[in-house]
Amino acid sequence: MLPKKRDDDAIYTSEHFAWDESQERRELHFALSANDSKMHVVLPRVKWEGIAKATKARFYHRLRKQDKPTCTWSTGRTPVSRLPGRELVSLAWAIEDAVPALIPVDIRNWLGLSSEEQWWLFTMTNAATGHATSGRGKGWRKAVR
């Protein structure tokens, strides 16, 4: 979720297989909760801004190649297709504890992986340490960094 206010620091990324508009979900407002098992990563805005342009370019290139329309990153809840979303999360995991000055190196490394390699990396990391808080800094998550 991209906050509407630029001074709101956190960017929340979670995985949902169906769009949930229940009252409970609206009240949660995608805020990080220990009970929200779907939350994969929370990035500071400065880190999100460091990867947004590169991820957008990669996804737009893929959509154009498939003769599909592109869209825009928007504030609030922004659904992303499952597989590109997993690629995005794999990059977010790589930079969540990185020094912002090293983000361009992380992006180059991420761009060097094929989509299938990124999906595999997401699957392995998610299985062991995929939660936004309880998985941070250990196992596969630490290795991705």
Contact map, one row per residue, 1 for C-alpha under 8 A:
1110000000111000000000000000010000000000000000000000000000000000000000000011110000000000000000000000000000000000000000000000000000000000000000000
1111000001110000000000000000000000000000000000000000000000000000000000000111110000000000000000000000000000000000000000000000000000000000000000000
1111110101100000000000000000000000000000000000000000000000000000000000000011000000000000000000000000000000000000000000000000000000000000000000000
0111110100000000000000000000000000000000000000000000000000000000000000000011000000000000000000000000000000000000000000000000000000000000000000000
0011111100000000000000000000000000000000000000000000000000000000000000000000000000000000000000000000000000000000000000000000000000000000000000000
0011111110000000000000000000000000000000000000000000000000000000000000000000000000000000000000000000000000000000000000000000000000000000000000000
0000111110000000000000000000000000000000000000000000000000000000000000000000000000000000000000000000000000000000000000000000000000000000000000000
0011111111000000000000000000000000000000000010000000000000000000000000000000000000000000000000000000000000000000000000000000000000000000000000000
0000011111100000000000000000000000000000000111000000000000000000000000000000000000000000000000000000000000000000000000000000000000000000000000000
0110000111110000000000000000000000000000011110000000000000000000000000000000000000000000000000000000000000000000000000000000000000000000000000000
1110000011111000000000000000000000000000011110010000000000000000000000000000000000000000000000000000000000000000000000000000000000000000000000000
1100000001111100000000000000011100000011111000000000000000000000000000000000000000000000000000000000000000000000000000000000000000000000000000000
1000000000111110000000000000000000000011110000000000000000000000000000000000000000000000100000000000000000000000000000000000000000000000000000000
0000000000011111000000000000000000000111100000000000000000000000000000000000000000000000000000000000000000000000000000000000000000000000000000000
0000000000001111100000000000000000000111000000000000000000000000000000000000000001001000000000000000000000000000000000000000000000000000000000000
0000000000000111111000000000000000000100000000000000000000000000000000000000000000000000000000000000000000000000000000000000000000000000000000000
0000000000000011111000000000000000000000000000000000000000000000000000000000000001000000000000000000000000000000000000000000000000000000000000000
0000000000000001111100000000000000000000000000000000000000000000000000000000000000000000000000000000000000000000000000000000000000000000000000000
0000000000000001111110000000000000000000000000000000000000000000000000000000000000000000000000000000000000000000000000000000000000000000000000000
0000000000000000011111001000000000000000000000000000000000000000000000000000000000000000000000000000000000000000000000000000000000000000000000000
0000000000000000001111101100000000000000000000000000000000000000000000000000000000000000000000000000000000000000000000000000000000000000000000000
0000000000000000000111111100000000000000000000000000000000000000000000000000000000000000000000000000000000000000000000000000000000000000000000000
0000000000000000000011111110000000000000000000000000000000000000000000000000000000000000000000000000000000000000000000000000000000000000000000000
0000000000000000000001111111000000000000000000000000000000000000000000000000000000000000000000000000000000000000000000000000000000000000000000000
0000000000000000000111111111110000000000000000000000000000000000000000000000000000000000000000000000000000000000000000000000000000000000000000000
0000000000000000000011111111110000000000000000000000000000000000000000000000000000000000000000000000000000000000000000000000000000000000000000000
0000000000000000000000111111100000000000000000000000000000000000000000000000000000000000000000000000000000000000000000000000000000000000000000000
0000000000000000000000011111111000000000000000000000000000000000000000000000000000000000000000000000000000000000000000000000000000000000000000000
0000000000000000000000001111111000000000000000000000000000000000000000000000000000000000000000000000000000000000000000000000000000000000000000000
1000000000010000000000001101111100000000000000000000000000000000000000000000000000000000000000000000000000000000000000000000000000000000000000000
0000000000010000000000000001111110000000000000000000000000000000000000000000000000000000000000000000000000000000000000000000000000000000000000000
0000000000010000000000000000011111010010010000000000000000000000000000000000000000000000000000000000000000000000000000000000000000010000000000000
0000000000000000000000000000001111110000000000000000000000000000000000000000000000000000000000000000000000000000000000000000000000000000000000000
0000000000000000000000000000000111111000000000000000000000000000000000000000000000000000000000000000000000000000000000000000000000001000000000000
0000000000000000000000000000000011111000000000000000000000000000000000000000000000000000000000000000000000000000000000000000000000000000000000000
0000000000000000000000000000000111111110000000000000000000000000000000000000000000000000000000000000000000000000000000000000000000000000000000000
0000000000000000000000000000000001111111000000000000000000000000000000000000000000000000000000000000000000000000000000000000000000100000000000000
0000000000000111000000000000000000011111000000000000000000000000000000000000000000000000000000000000000000000000000000000000000000100000000000000
0000000000011110000000000000000100011111110000000000000000000000000000000000000000000000000000000000000000000000000000000000000000110000000000000
0000000000011110000000000000000000001111110000000000000000000000000000000000000000000000100000000000000000000000000000000000000001110000000000000
0000000000011100000000000000000000000011111000000000000000000000000000000000000000000000100110010000000000000000000000000000000000111000000000000
0000000001111000000000000000000100000011111100000000000000000000000000000000000000000000000000010000000000000000000000000000000000010000000000000
0000000001110000000000000000000000000000111110110000000000000000000000000000000000000000000100010000000000000000000000000000000000000000000000000
0000000011100000000000000000000000000000011111110000000000000000000000000000000000000000000000000000000000000000000000000000000000000000000000000
0000000111100000000000000000000000000000001111111000000000000000000000000000000000000000000000000000000000000000000000000000000000000000000000000
0000000010000000000000000000000000000000000111111100000000000000000000000000000000000000000000000001000000000000000000000000000000000000000000000
0000000000000000000000000000000000000000001111111110000000000000000000000000000000000000000000110001001000000000000000000000000000000000000000000
0000000000100000000000000000000000000000001111111111000000000000000000000000000000000000000100000000000000000000000000000000000000000000000000000
0000000000000000000000000000000000000000000011111111100000000000000000000000000000000000000000000000000000000000000000000000000000000000000000000
0000000000000000000000000000000000000000000001111111100000000000000000000000000000000000000000000001001100000000000000000000000000000000000000000
0000000000000000000000000000000000000000000000111111111000000000000000000000000000000000000000000000001000100000000000000000000000000000000000000
0000000000000000000000000000000000000000000000011111111100000000000000000000000000000000000000000000000000000000000000000000000000000000000000000
0000000000000000000000000000000000000000000000001111111110000000000000000000000000000000000000000000000000000000000000000000000000000000000000000
0000000000000000000000000000000000000000000000000011111111000000000000000000000000000000000000000000000000100000000000000000000000000000000000000
0000000000000000000000000000000000000000000000000011111111100000000000000000000000000001000000000000000000000000000000000000000000000000000000000
0000000000000000000000000000000000000000000000000001111111110000000000001000000000000000000000000000000000000000000000000000000000000000000000000
0000000000000000000000000000000000000000000000000000111111111000000000000000000000000000000000000000000000000000000000000000000000000000000000000
0000000000000000000000000000000000000000000000000000011111111100000000000000000000000000000000000000000000000000000000000000000000000000000000000
0000000000000000000000000000000000000000000000000000001111111110000000000000000000010000000000000000000000000000000000000000000000000000000000000
0000000000000000000000000000000000000000000000000000000111111111000001000000000000000000000000000000000000000000000000000000000000000000000000000
0000000000000000000000000000000000000000000000000000000011111111100000000000000000000000000000000000000000000000000000000000000000000000000000000
0000000000000000000000000000000000000000000000000000000001111111110000000000000000000000000000000000000000000000000000000000000000000000000000000
0000000000000000000000000000000000000000000000000000000000111111111111000000000000000000000000000000000000000000000000000000000000000000000000000
0000000000000000000000000000000000000000000000000000000000011111111111000000000000000000000000000000000000000000000000000000000000000000000000000
0000000000000000000000000000000000000000000000000000000000001111111100000000000000000000000000000000000000000000000000000000000000000000000000000
0000000000000000000000000000000000000000000000000000000000000111111100000000000000000000000000000000000000000000000000000000000000000000000000000
0000000000000000000000000000000000000000000000000000000000000011111110000000000000000000000000000000000000000000000000000000000000000000000000000
0000000000000000000000000000000000000000000000000000000000000011111111000000000000000000000000000000000000000000000000000000000000000000000000000
0000000000000000000000000000000000000000000000000000000000000011001111100000000000000000000000000000000000000000000000000000000000000000000000000
0000000000000000000000000000000000000000000000000000000000010011000111110000000000000000000000000000000000000000000000000000000000000000000000000
0000000000000000000000000000000000000000000000000000000000000000000011111000000000000000000000000000000000000000000000000000000000000000000000000
0000000000000000000000000000000000000000000000000000000000000000000001111100000000000000000000000000000000000000000000000000000000000000000000000
0000000000000000000000000000000000000000000000000000000100000000000000111110010000000000000000000000000000000000000000000000000000000000000000000
0100000000000000000000000000000000000000000000000000000000000000000000011111110000000000000000000000000000000000000000000000000000000000000000000
1111000000000000000000000000000000000000000000000000000000000000000000001111110000000000000000000000000000000000000000000000000000000000000000000
1111000000000000000000000000000000000000000000000000000000000000000000000111110000000000000000000000000000000000000000000000000000000000000000000
1100000000000000000000000000000000000000000000000000000000000000000000000111111000000000000000000000000000000000000000000000000000000000000000000
1100000000000000000000000000000000000000000000000000000000000000000000001111111100000000000000000000000000000000000000000000000000000000000000000
0000000000000000000000000000000000000000000000000000000000000000000000000000111110000000000000000000000000000000000000000000000000000000000000000
0000000000000000000000000000000000000000000000000000000000000000000000000000011111011000000000000000000000000000000000000000000000000000000000000
0000000000000000000000000000000000000000000000000000000000000000000000000000001111111000000000000000000000000000000000000000000000000000000000000
0000000000000010100000000000000000000000000000000000000000000000000000000000000111111100000000000000000000000000000000000000000000000000000000000
0000000000000000000000000000000000000000000000000000000000000000000000000000000011111110000000000000000000000000000000100000000000000000000000000
0000000000000000000000000000000000000000000000000000000000100000000000000000000111111111000000000000000000000000000000000000000000000000000000000
0000000000000010000000000000000000000000000000000000000000000000000000000000000111111111100000000000000000000000000000000000000000000000000000000
0000000000000000000000000000000000000000000000000000000000000000000000000000000001111111110000000000000000000000000001100100000000000000000000000
0000000000000000000000000000000000000000000000000000000000000000000000000000000000111111111000000000000000000000001001100100000000000000000000000
0000000000000000000000000000000000000000000000000000001000000000000000000000000000011111111100000000000000000000000000000000000000000000000000000
0000000000001000000000000000000000000001100000000000000000000000000000000000000000001111111110000000000000000000000000000100000000000000000000000
0000000000000000000000000000000000000000000000000000000000000000000000000000000000000111111111000000000000000000000001001100000000000000000000010
0000000000000000000000000000000000000000000000000000000000000000000000000000000000000011111111100000000001100100000000000000000000000000000000000
0000000000000000000000000000000000000000101000010000000000000000000000000000000000000001111111110000000000000000000000000000000000000000000000000
0000000000000000000000000000000000000000100000000000000000000000000000000000000000000000111111110000000000000000000000000000000000000000000010011
0000000000000000000000000000000000000000000000000000000000000000000000000000000000000000011111111100000001000000000000000000000000000000000010011
0000000000000000000000000000000000000000000000100000000000000000000000000000000000000000001111111111001001000000000000000000000000000000000000001
0000000000000000000000000000000000000000111000100000000000000000000000000000000000000000000111111100000000000000000000000000000000000000000000001
0000000000000000000000000000000000000000000000000000000000000000000000000000000000000000000001111110000000000000000000000000000000000000000000001
0000000000000000000000000000000000000000000000000000000000000000000000000000000000000000000001111111011000000000000000000000000000000000000000001
0000000000000000000000000000000000000000000000000000000000000000000000000000000000000000000000101111111000000000000000000000000000000000000000000
0000000000000000000000000000000000000000000001100100000000000000000000000000000000000000000000100111111000000000000000000000000000000000000000000
0000000000000000000000000000000000000000000000000000000000000000000000000000000000000000000000000011111100000000000000000000000000000000000000000
0000000000000000000000000000000000000000000000000000000000000000000000000000000000000000000000000111111111000000000000000000000000000000000000000
0000000000000000000000000000000000000000000000100110000000000000000000000000000000000000000000100111111111100000000000000000000000000000000000000
0000000000000000000000000000000000000000000000000100000000000000000000000000000000000000000000000000111111110000000000000000000000000000000000000
0000000000000000000000000000000000000000000000000000000000000000000000000000000000000000000000000000011111111000000000000000000000000000000000000
0000000000000000000000000000000000000000000000000000000000000000000000000000000000000000001001100000011111111100000000000000000000000000000000000
0000000000000000000000000000000000000000000000000010010000000000000000000000000000000000001000000000001111111110000000000000000000000000000000000
0000000000000000000000000000000000000000000000000000000000000000000000000000000000000000000000000000000111111111000000000000000000000000000000000
0000000000000000000000000000000000000000000000000000000000000000000000000000000000000000000000000000000011111111100000000000000000000000000000000
0000000000000000000000000000000000000000000000000000000000000000000000000000000000000000001000000000000001111111100001000000000000000000000000000
0000000000000000000000000000000000000000000000000000000000000000000000000000000000000000000000000000000000111111110000000000000000000000000000000
0000000000000000000000000000000000000000000000000000000000000000000000000000000000000000000000000000000000011111110000000000000000000000000000000
0000000000000000000000000000000000000000000000000000000000000000000000000000000000000000000000000000000000001111111111000000000000000000000000000
0000000000000000000000000000000000000000000000000000000000000000000000000000000000000000000000000000000000000011111111000000000000000000000000000
0000000000000000000000000000000000000000000000000000000000000000000000000000000000000010000000000000000000000000111111100000000000000000000000000
0000000000000000000000000000000000000000000000000000000000000000000000000000000000000000000000000000000000000000111111110000000000000000000000000
0000000000000000000000000000000000000000000000000000000000000000000000000000000000000000000000000000000000000000111111111000000000000000000000000
0000000000000000000000000000000000000000000000000000000000000000000000000000000000000110010000000000000000000100111111111100000000000000000000000
0000000000000000000000000000000000000000000000000000000000000000000000000000000000100110000000000000000000000000001111111110000000000000000000000
0000000000000000000000000000000000000000000000000000000000000000000000000000000000000000000000000000000000000000000111111111000000000000000000000
0000000000000000000000000000000000000000000000000000000000000000000000000000000000000000010000000000000000000000000011111111100000000000000000000
0000000000000000000000000000000000000000000000000000000000000000000000000000000000000110110000000000000000000000000001111111110000000000000000000
0000000000000000000000000000000000000000000000000000000000000000000000000000000000000000000000000000000000000000000000111111111000000000000000000
0000000000000000000000000000000000000000000000000000000000000000000000000000000000000000000000000000000000000000000000011111111100000000000100000
0000000000000000000000000000000000000000000000000000000000000000000000000000000000000000000000000000000000000000000000001111111111000000001110000
0000000000000000000000000000000000000000000000000000000000000000000000000000000000000000000000000000000000000000000000000111111111100000000000000
0000000000000000000000000000000000000000000000000000000000000000000000000000000000000000000000000000000000000000000000000011111111000000000000000
0000000000000000000000000000000000000000000000000000000000000000000000000000000000000000000000000000000000000000000000000001111111000010001100000
0000000000000000000000000000000000000000000000000000000000000000000000000000000000000000000000000000000000000000000000000000111111100111011110000
0000000000000000000000000000000000000001000000000000000000000000000000000000000000000000000000000000000000000000000000000000111111110011000010000
0000000000000000000000000000000000001111100000000000000000000000000000000000000000000000000000000000000000000000000000000000010011111111000000000
0000000000000000000000000000000100000011110000000000000000000000000000000000000000000000000000000000000000000000000000000000000001111111000000000
0000000000000000000000000000000001000000100000000000000000000000000000000000000000000000000000000000000000000000000000000000000000111111000000000
0000000000000000000000000000000000000000000000000000000000000000000000000000000000000000000000000000000000000000000000000000000010111111000000000
0000000000000000000000000000000000000000000000000000000000000000000000000000000000000000000000000000000000000000000000000000000111111111111010000
0000000000000000000000000000000000000000000000000000000000000000000000000000000000000000000000000000000000000000000000000000000011111111110011000
0000000000000000000000000000000000000000000000000000000000000000000000000000000000000000000000000000000000000000000000000000000000000011111011000
0000000000000000000000000000000000000000000000000000000000000000000000000000000000000000000000000000000000000000000000000000000010000011111111100
0000000000000000000000000000000000000000000000000000000000000000000000000000000000000000000000000000000000000000000000000000100110000010111111100
0000000000000000000000000000000000000000000000000000000000000000000000000000000000000000000000000000000000000000000000000001100110000000011111110
0000000000000000000000000000000000000000000000000000000000000000000000000000000000000000000011000000000000000000000000000000100011000011111111111
0000000000000000000000000000000000000000000000000000000000000000000000000000000000000000000000000000000000000000000000000000000000000001111111111
0000000000000000000000000000000000000000000000000000000000000000000000000000000000000000000000000000000000000000000000000000000000000000011111111
0000000000000000000000000000000000000000000000000000000000000000000000000000000000000000010011000000000000000000000000000000000000000000000111111
0000000000000000000000000000000000000000000000000000000000000000000000000000000000000000000011111100000000000000000000000000000000000000000011111
